[in-house]
Amino acid sequence: MSGNGKSSSTPIIANLDRIKERLFSAVLSDVMDRMGHMSQAMSVKVRPLDSALVMVGRARTGFYSDVFEVIEGENPYETEITFVDDLGPGEIAVIGCGASGRIAPWGDLLSTASRARGAIGCVTDGMVRDTRNIIESKFPVFHGGIGPLDSRGRGKMTSTDTAIECGGVLVRSGDIVFGDADGVVVIPRQIEDEVLRLAFDKVDGEDNTKAELLKGTPLAVVFEKYGIL
C-alpha cells in the first residue's frame, strides 16, 4: 500500500516474547542464507543505539528523498507526522534515507510519540539525534550514524508503506524486523513461518553443541555430530 494509510494487514507476532528470548540476528541470517535469501542482513553501518536491547516487530516503511531548499509556507514534516501518528502496537518504523548521510530523521520526540502508540522501535540508515534521551527511555533505535542535522531543508519523507531499501535490504511493510547487538535482519512476510521454525530448531541444536563443547568434547567431533558451527 502506498501513501500515508496503514498497511493492510500487520498482525502482532503471536510468539513475540519467545522470539525475543530465544532467537538472535545471526541465527536468523544463517537460516535465510541456507534458504537462498542471502541479502537480508542490513549494512554493518546500521548499529543499535543501545546494544542491550532486542527489537522484533513488523515493519512500517517510510522513505526520505533529498531536498536542497526550505520552501516558505510548507510544513516539511507533514508526511512524517502522519506516518508516526499511524504507527500501531508491535510495529517498527523502518526509514530509508538513501546514501546521502545528510539528515537525522529520528530523535527523542518521534521515539516518544511512537512508543505512546505501541510501536516498539525504529530502524534507519540515516542518522539519529537526541541520543541520550532515547537511550534513557529504553526505546530500541538502530541507526546509520549519530548527528544533529534536522531533515528540514535537507530531506523530506516522500512515501510511506511502499517497498524501500534500508541499510541495503529491501523492506516492505509487514515484514518482520529483528535487531540485536549484532545488527538488523529482515524476514520477508512470505517466508516468515519457515524461517522461524528453522531458527528455533537451529537454536536448539546450538544449545546441544555448546553443552558438549563445555564438557571438553573436541570441536571436530561436535561438528560431525550436529553440523552446527
N, C-alpha and C positions, 0 to 999 in steps of 0.2 A: 504494500500500500504506500502511496506517495502522499505528499502534502503534510499537514500538521495533525491529521487524525491518528487515532490509536491503531496499532497493528491489529489485524482482525482476530487473532487467536493467540494469546500468550499466557497459557495457564501456568500457575505456580508449580514448580517442580515438586512432584509428590514426595520424593525421598531426599529433599534438600539437606536435612541435617545429616543423613548418612553419607551423602556425597562429601560434605564439608569435613566430616570426621575421618573418613576412610581414604578418600582419593586425594591426588595431588597432580599438579600440571604435568610432571614428567611421565607418569603412567598413562595419562590421557593422550599425551603426544605420541608415546610409543604405540599405543593401541591403534591410533588413527594412521600412523606410519604404516603399520602392518596391514591395514585395510586399504592402503593406497592413497590415503589423504595426507600428503606429506608437507602441506603448506598451511597448517592450522595453528602454529605457534607464532605469536607476534614477535616482531623485531626485539632483539636484546636491548634496544634503547627504551622500550616500554617497561618501566620499573615501578614497583609498589612504593607508595609514599610511606607506608608502614608495613614492613616485611613480616610482622607478626600476624597480620590479618589474612584470612582466607575469604575469597569472594566467589560466589556462584549464583547465577540467576540467568534470566532471559534478556537478550539484547533489545534495546530500543536505539535505533541508529539516527544520527544526525551528521550532516556534513557541512564544513565551512569552506567557502571559496575566498580567495584573496580579493581584497579591495585596497584602493590606494588613495582614498579621499573620504572626508566626512561630508555627507550631504545635509545641508541645512534643513531642519524641519523633519527629518526622517528619524524614526526610532530604530537604531541599528540592532537592538536586542529583541525585537518583536517576535521573531520566529523562535529564538531560543527560550524566551519566556513561555511561549505556548507549549513548546516541547517539554520543558521541565514541569510545568503545571499538569501535563498529561501523563507523566510517569505514574506507575502504579506499583502495588506490592510485588516484590520478587523480581523487579526489573532493574537492569543496569544500563545507564546511559553510555553508549559507545559512540564516540565523537571523532570522526576523521577530519584531519586538518591539512592533508596533503604533505608536501615536503618542505614548505617554506620556513617553518620554525619561527614565524613572526608573531604568534599570538599565544596567550594563555586563556583558553576558552572556559576554564573551570576554576572555581575558587570556593571560598567558605560559604557565601550566600547561596550559591547553587547547590552545594552539598547539603546545607541546612534545609532548603526547600524540598530537595529530592527525598531526604530522609523522612521529612514530615509526611510525605505521600506514600511511604512504604518502600521506596526504591532502596536498593542495597549496595550501590556502588557506581563508580564511573571508570571508564577506560578512555583515554585519549592519546593519540600520538602527537598532540600539541603539548603546550606547557601547562603547568598548574601553578597557582599562586595562593596566597593566604595559607601556606602550608602548616604553620604552627597550629592554627585554629582547627584545621581539618584533622591533623594528627590527634589533637586532644579530643576531638569528637568521636574518634574510632570509626569514622566512615571510610570504607575502603576506596582509595583512588589510585589508579595506575596511570602513569603519565610518560610523556616523551621528553620531559625536561622540567626544570623549575625556573620561573622568571616572572617578572611583574607586569608584562605587557598586556594591556587590555586589548580586546578584539576591535573596539571602536576605531574605525579608520584603517584597519589592517585586515580584518576578516569578517565575514558575515555568514551565519547559518542559512544555507540556501535550499536544503532539502531535509526531510525527516522521514523515517520509516521506509527508506529506499536502500537498495544494496550499496554498500560503501566499502572502501578499503581503509582499514585502520591498522597501523603497525605492520603493513604488508600482508594482511589477511582479509579476504573477502568476508564481510559480515552482513547478515540480514536480520531484521527484527524477528525475534522469536528463537534465534539460535541460542544455545547455552554458552555462556561465557564463564570460564573458570580462571581465577587468578590467585597465585600464592607467591611465596618468596622467590621462586624460580622464574616466574613470568606469567604470561596470559595465553591460554589456548581457547579456541572457538570450536564448538561442536555443532556442525550443521544439523538443523532440525530433523532432516530426513534420515539421519543415521544415529540419532542420539540413543535410542534404545539398545542397539547393538554395541555401541561404544561403551556405554555404562555397564552393560553386562560383562563384556570382556575386561573392562578395567577392574571391576570388583574381583573377577576371577584372578587377574594378574596380581592384585594386591595380596590376595590370599596366598598365592604361590610365593610372592616375595617375603611374606612373613615366615613361611616354612624355610625358605632359603636362608634368611637371616638367622633363624633359630639354629640351623645346622652349622652355619659359619661361626656363631658364638660358641659352639661346642668344640670348635677347632677342626672341623671337617675341611679338608682341602677344597679350595675354590673349584678346581677342575672336577672334583667328584660331585660337588653340589650342582655345578652347571650341567653336568652329564645327567643328573637325576631330574632336575626341574627345568632346565633350559632357560633360566632367567638370570639376567645379569644387569 
